[in-house]
Amino acid sequence: MKPSNFDDLTKALANSTSRRHALRTMRTIGCFLARTMFAVSTLVASPAWGAAPVSGTLQVRQLATFDPFVNGILNGGASPRDGTRRVFFTSINGQVWIVQNDVLLPQPFIDVSSLLVRNFFNPFDECGLINITFHPDFRTNGKFYLRYSGVALNPADHHDVIIAEYRVNAANPNQGDASSGVVLYRLPQTQCQHTGGSLFFGQDGKLYASFGHGSAIGDPIIHGQNPDEAYSALIRIDVDGAHPYAIPTDNPFGNEVYAYGFRNPFACNVDRQHGDIYCADVGEDQREEIDLIRAGGNYGFPILEGSACFPAGTPSCTPPVDYVAPVIEYDHTVGQSIQGGVLYRGHNINKLRGIMVVGDFGSGNPSNFIPPRFLGFDKKRNAWQRFPLQVQGAEFHDAPIIFIEDESGEIYFTTVSVLDFQAHIYKVVGANIVKKKRNR
């Protein structure tokens, strides 16, 4: 059973009593990955999609390497889209790093490590600095937003997920003002798993954040079916309408919740061409899914996992009346921890245009081994059809974590190697998408 992104590693590390034991566990998992080529096996599409229509190769260039035990996993990021050709990456240990013109700058943009609640024996959990996003008017107002795990207001809670507003240093655009932080929103948590991770502005100018159910395996509290709370939900707030924020008048439930029924929606992306929001929801032990967000939509968990009844083995179930089925899903013979995806709208790679690039962290469980891999999805006749993507230029044992677009729509992604434990930043620089000939 895999209840979260990074779960097999997380469970192993959580059960370790020392860093040495944790490293030994990771090396054991890495040995299994080393025996498998990275993302080259042909994947069989589910019956609903039919045979995969294409195959593909991504050419990527490595831009930077980090030690996850020193700098932390790079698990979030964004572009300010201010004409400076910068992409920002969050380190779970508390730093934000800048890649400008595809070069890593030597100093972090900001360091909020002193504010964090962390589990330093486990760099793969969901506590720490999780994400960053920039105000649509960042070029003029200098506002950016951080999502992190901070000290809980209630001592009975493990931590609070906090969303805070910051400003850039007026004298240095590559330096955030750490003293300017103002907490806008917080959500109490009892553990460092199933807390979600997205933070982004929609094309409507509103700030969105996604949250998981925040509880044990299977969502025993049934957070997922309660639109009166932010757990298992995508929230939407107006940071310009009031202080600390206003609830938009068109939010469907009269509160912060915009959509609900998720398990652990770790990564969301906005299609810059149409404004659609896609959220990747990490499954438990049956399905991984990508959801097209609709106001008031119920995405089913814990009644459904993807389109399958939950828990596994449940012979039948009745979907909620407001249920919205995933637009993309695959079972755990394909992958076991979806890490989000980006619908490519850039201009440098013509063959990739309109393709959604998705990463799956895989599984390190020796009894049910699934390697990390990349997948492509091409929309044909209102259905997304899956095909395998081979990656040229990345280490075959690199597991994808997060995908980010720069201001031009080009794709960057981060990985962690389960062989040498290094974290990497890559940029997609080319692609070859091969269309299969149709039978006549």
C-alpha positions in Angstrom: 0.0 0.0 0.0 1.3 3.4 -1.0 -0.5 6.2 0.8 1.5 9.2 -0.4 4.0 10.6 -2.8 7.5 9.3 -1.8 5.6 6.8 0.5 7.8 3.7 0.2 10.8 5.8 0.9 9.0 7.8 3.6 7.8 4.7 5.4 11.3 3.2 5.3 12.9 6.3 6.5 10.3 6.9 9.2 11.0 3.5 10.6 14.7 4.2 10.7 16.3 5.3 14.0 19.2 7.0 12.5 20.4 8.7 9.3 22.8 5.7 8.7 19.9 3.3 8.8 17.9 5.6 6.5 20.7 5.7 3.9 21.0 2.0 4.1 17.3 1.7 3.3 17.6 4.0 0.4 20.5 2.1 -1.0 18.5 -1.1 -0.9 15.7 0.5 -2.8 18.3 2.0 -5.3 19.6 -1.5 -6.1 16.2 -2.5 -7.4 16.0 0.7 -9.5 19.4 0.1 -10.9 18.3 -3.1 -12.5 15.6 -1.4 -14.5 16.0 1.0 -17.4 14.4 4.4 -16.8 11.0 4.9 -18.6 11.7 2.8 -21.6 9.2 0.0 -21.2 6.1 0.1 -23.4 3.0 0.8 -21.4 -0.4 -0.7 -22.3 -3.2 1.8 -22.2 -6.3 1.1 -20.3 -9.3 -0.2 -22.3 -11.0 3.2 -22.1 -8.3 4.9 -24.0 -7.4 2.2 -26.6 -3.9 1.5 -27.8 -1.3 4.2 -27.2 -1.2 6.3 -30.4 2.4 7.6 -30.1 5.7 7.0 -28.4 8.2 9.7 -27.5 11.6 10.9 -26.3 12.4 13.9 -24.3 15.9 15.5 -24.5 16.8 17.2 -21.3 19.7 19.2 -19.9 20.8 19.1 -16.3 21.1 22.5 -14.7 22.0 21.9 -11.1 22.6 19.3 -8.4 21.8 19.4 -4.7 22.5 17.2 -1.7 19.1 16.4 -0.3 20.5 16.0 3.2 22.1 19.4 3.1 19.8 21.4 0.8 16.7 19.3 0.8 14.5 17.9 -1.9 13.4 20.5 -4.5 9.7 19.9 -4.4 8.1 23.2 -5.6 8.6 26.2 -7.7 7.3 28.9 -10.1 8.2 31.6 -12.5 7.4 35.2 -11.7 6.8 35.9 -15.4 8.4 39.3 -15.1 10.7 39.3 -18.1 13.8 38.3 -16.1 14.0 34.7 -17.4 14.1 33.4 -13.8 12.6 30.2 -12.4 12.5 29.7 -8.6 12.7 26.3 -6.8 11.8 25.6 -3.2 14.0 23.4 -1.1 12.2 21.5 1.6 14.9 22.6 4.1 13.7 26.2 3.7 15.6 27.9 0.9 14.4 29.2 -2.4 16.9 29.0 -5.3 16.9 30.9 -8.6 17.8 29.6 -12.0 18.3 32.5 -14.3 19.1 32.0 -18.0 19.4 28.3 -17.1 22.2 29.1 -14.6 21.8 28.5 -10.9 22.5 31.6 -8.9 25.0 31.1 -6.0 22.8 32.6 -3.2 19.3 31.6 -2.2 16.5 34.1 -2.8 15.2 33.6 0.7 15.8 31.3 3.7 12.9 30.6 6.0 14.4 27.5 7.6 14.0 29.0 11.1 10.2 29.0 10.7 9.8 25.3 9.7 8.6 22.3 11.5 10.7 19.5 9.9 11.6 15.8 10.2 15.3 16.0 9.5 15.6 12.2 9.5 13.3 12.0 6.6 13.9 14.4 3.7 11.1 12.8 1.7 8.1 13.7 3.8 5.7 16.7 3.3 6.9 19.0 6.1 9.2 21.9 5.3 9.1 24.7 2.7 6.7 23.2 0.1 6.1 25.8 -2.6 6.3 29.4 -3.9 4.2 31.5 -6.2 4.2 35.0 -7.4 1.5 37.7 -7.5 0.2 38.3 -11.0 1.5 41.9 -10.6 4.8 40.9 -9.1 6.7 43.1 -11.6 5.2 46.1 -9.9 4.2 45.1 -6.3 7.0 42.6 -5.6 4.7 40.2 -3.7 5.3 36.5 -3.5 3.8 33.7 -1.4 5.3 30.8 0.4 3.7 27.6 1.6 5.4 25.9 4.5 4.9 23.8 7.7 5.1 26.0 10.7 4.6 25.9 14.4 1.0 25.0 15.2 -1.2 27.4 17.1 -2.7 24.4 18.9 0.0 22.5 20.8 -2.0 19.3 20.2 -1.3 19.5 16.5 1.9 18.5 14.8 2.2 21.6 12.7 0.1 24.1 10.7 0.4 24.4 6.9 0.9 28.1 6.5 0.5 30.4 3.5 2.3 33.7 4.0 2.8 36.8 1.8 6.3 38.3 1.4 7.9 41.1 -0.6 11.1 41.3 -2.6 14.0 43.4 -1.4 13.6 46.8 -3.0 17.3 47.1 -3.5 17.9 43.6 -4.9 15.4 41.7 -7.1 17.2 38.4 -6.4 16.7 38.7 -2.7 13.4 38.2 -0.8 12.8 40.2 2.4 12.5 37.5 5.1 11.3 40.1 7.6 8.2 41.0 5.5 6.3 37.8 6.0 2.6 38.0 6.9 0.6 34.9 7.6 -2.5 34.8 5.5 -3.9 31.3 6.0 -3.1 28.2 8.1 -4.5 24.7 8.3 -3.7 22.4 11.3 -2.1 19.0 10.6 -1.5 15.9 12.7 1.3 14.5 10.6 3.7 15.1 7.7 1.9 13.2 5.1 -1.2 13.7 2.9 -1.0 17.4 3.2 -1.1 18.4 -0.5 1.4 20.9 -1.9 0.1 23.2 -4.6 0.2 27.0 -4.5 -0.6 29.1 -7.6 -2.6 31.9 -9.1 -5.3 31.1 -11.6 -5.9 33.3 -14.6 -8.7 34.8 -12.6 -6.1 36.4 -10.3 -7.2 34.4 -7.3 -4.8 32.4 -5.1 -5.3 28.6 -5.0 -3.8 25.9 -2.7 -4.5 22.2 -2.6 -4.7 20.1 0.6 -4.8 16.3 1.2 -6.9 14.6 3.8 -4.1 15.0 6.4 -5.0 11.9 8.3 -4.1 8.2 8.3 -4.3 5.8 5.4 -7.8 5.6 3.9 -9.0 9.0 5.3 -10.8 7.5 8.3 -12.3 10.9 9.3 -13.9 11.2 5.8 -12.4 14.6 5.3 -12.7 14.1 1.6 -16.5 14.4 1.5 -16.9 17.5 3.6 -16.9 20.8 1.6 -17.1 22.8 4.9 -13.4 22.3 5.6 -10.2 22.7 3.5 -8.9 19.1 4.0 -9.0 17.1 0.7 -9.8 20.3 -1.1 -8.6 23.0 -3.5 -9.1 26.4 -1.8 -9.5 29.7 -3.6 -9.0 33.1 -2.0 -8.7 36.7 -3.0 -5.5 38.2 -1.6 -6.3 41.7 -3.0 -9.9 42.0 -1.7 -9.2 42.3 2.0 -6.6 41.6 4.7 -5.5 38.9 5.1 -7.8 37.8 2.3 -11.4 37.8 1.0 -13.5 34.8 0.0 -14.5 35.3 -3.6 -18.3 35.8 -4.0 -18.4 33.1 -6.7 -16.8 30.4 -4.6 -19.4 27.5 -4.7 -19.8 26.8 -0.9 -19.5 30.3 0.5 -16.1 29.5 2.1 -12.6 29.0 0.9 -13.3 25.6 -0.7 -13.5 25.6 -4.5 -13.4 21.8 -5.2 -13.1 18.8 -2.9 -13.0 15.0 -2.7 -9.2 14.6 -3.2 -6.8 12.2 -1.5 -3.4 14.0 -1.8 -3.4 16.6 -4.6 0.3 17.4 -4.5 0.7 19.2 -7.8 -1.6 21.5 -9.9 -0.9 23.4 -13.1 -2.8 26.0 -15.1 -3.1 25.6 -18.9 -1.9 29.0 -20.0 -3.8 28.7 -23.3 -7.3 28.0 -21.9 -6.9 28.7 -18.2 -8.0 25.2 -17.2 -6.6 23.9 -13.9 -5.3 20.3 -13.8 -4.5 18.7 -10.4 -2.6 15.4 -10.0 -4.0 13.4 -7.1 -1.7 10.8 -5.6 -3.6 7.5 -5.2 -3.4 4.9 -2.3 -3.2 1.4 -3.7 -5.2 1.4 -6.9 -5.2 4.5 -9.2 -3.2 7.6 -10.0 -5.2 10.4 -11.5 -5.3 13.9 -13.0 -8.4 16.0 -12.5 -9.8 18.9 -14.5 -11.0 21.3 -11.9 -14.6 22.5 -11.9 -16.1 24.9 -9.3 -17.9 22.8 -6.7 -16.7 19.5 -8.2 -16.4 16.5 -5.9 -13.6 14.2 -7.0 -14.8 11.2 -5.1 -12.3 10.2 -2.4 -12.7 8.2 -0.1 -15.7 6.7 -1.9 -13.7 6.4 -5.1 -10.0 6.3 -5.9 -9.9 7.5 -9.5 -12.9 5.7 -11.0 -12.5 2.6 -8.8 -14.4 1.9 -5.7 -12.5 2.5 -2.5 -11.1 0.7 -0.6 -9.7 -1.9 -3.0 -11.9 -4.9 -3.2 -15.1 -3.0 -2.6 -17.5 -4.8 -5.0 -19.7 -1.7 -5.8 -20.2 1.9 -4.7 -22.4 4.8 -5.5 -20.5 7.9 -6.7 -21.5 11.2 -5.1 -24.2 13.2 -6.9 -21.7 16.0 -7.7 -18.9 13.5 -8.7 -16.4 14.6 -11.4 -14.4 11.7 -12.9 -10.7 12.1 -13.6 -9.7 13.0 -17.1 -6.6 10.9 -16.8 -6.0 7.8 -14.7 -3.8 4.7 -14.7 -3.5 1.8 -12.4 -0.6 0.7 -10.3 0.9 -1.6 -12.9 1.9 1.6 -14.7 3.0 3.9 -11.8 2.3 4.4 -8.1 2.9 8.0 -7.2 1.9 10.6 -9.8 4.0 13.8 -9.5 2.0 16.2 -11.6 2.3 17.2 -15.2 2.5 20.2 -17.5 0.5 20.8 -20.6 3.2 22.1 -22.9 2.4 25.5 -24.5 5.9 26.6 -25.2 7.3 27.7 -28.5 10.7 26.0 -28.7 9.6 22.3 -29.1 7.0 22.1 -31.9 6.5 18.3 -31.6 5.7 18.6 -27.9 3.0 21.3 -28.2 -0.3 20.2 -26.7 1.2 17.2 -25.0 0.9 16.8 -21.2 4.1 15.6 -19.7 3.6 13.6 -16.5 6.0 12.1 -14.1 5.6 9.1 -11.7 7.9 8.6 -8.8 7.3 4.8 -9.0 7.7 2.4 -6.0 10.7 1.1 -4.2 8.8 -1.7 -2.7 10.7 -4.9 -3.8 7.5 -7.0 -3.7 5.7 -4.6 -6.1 8.5 -2.8 -7.9 7.6 0.0 -10.3 10.4 2.1 -11.7 10.2 5.9 -11.9 9.0 7.0 -15.3 7.7 9.8 -17.5 4.5 9.6 -19.5 2.9 11.6 -22.2 -0.8 12.2 -22.8 -2.2 13.4 -26.1 -5.8 14.6 -26.3 -7.7 13.0 -29.1 -11.5 13.2 -29.5 -11.9 14.5 -26.0 -9.9 11.6 -24.5 -6.3 11.7 -23.2 -4.3 8.8 -24.7 -1.2 7.7 -22.9 2.2 6.9 -24.3 5.7 6.2 -22.8 8.3 8.9 -22.8 12.0 8.0 -22.7 14.3 10.6 -21.3 17.7 11.4 -22.8 20.1 13.4 -20.6 18.8 12.3 -17.2 20.1 9.6 -15.0 17.9 6.5 -15.4 17.5 6.2 -11.7 16.2 9.8 -11.3 12.7 9.9 -9.9 10.6 13.0 -11.0 9.2 15.2 -8.2 7.7 18.5 -9.7 7.2 20.2 -13.0 7.5 23.9 -13.6 6.9 26.2 -16.5 9.0 29.3 -17.2 7.5 32.5 -18.5 7.7 31.2 -22.1 6.1 27.9 -21.3 9.2 25.8 -21.4 9.3 22.9 -18.9 11.7 22.4 -16.0 11.5 19.5 -13.5 13.3 18.3 -10.4 14.3 14.8 -9.5 15.9 12.8 -6.8 18.2 9.8 -7.4 17.6 6.8 -5.2 21.1 5.5 -6.0 23.3 8.5 -5.1 20.6 10.5 -3.3 21.3 13.6 -5.3 18.6 16.1 -6.3 18.7 17.6 -9.8 17.1 20.4 -11.8 16.5 19.6 -15.5 15.2 21.5 -18.5 13.4 19.9 -21.4 15.2 21.1 -24.5 13.9 18.9 -27.2 11.4 16.1 -28.0 10.7 13.5 -30.6 7.0 12.4 -30.7 6.4 9.6 -33.2 2.9 9.1 -34.5 1.9 5.6 -35.2 0.3 4.9 -38.6 -3.4 4.1 -38.5 -4.6 0.8 -39.9 -6.7 1.3 -43.0 
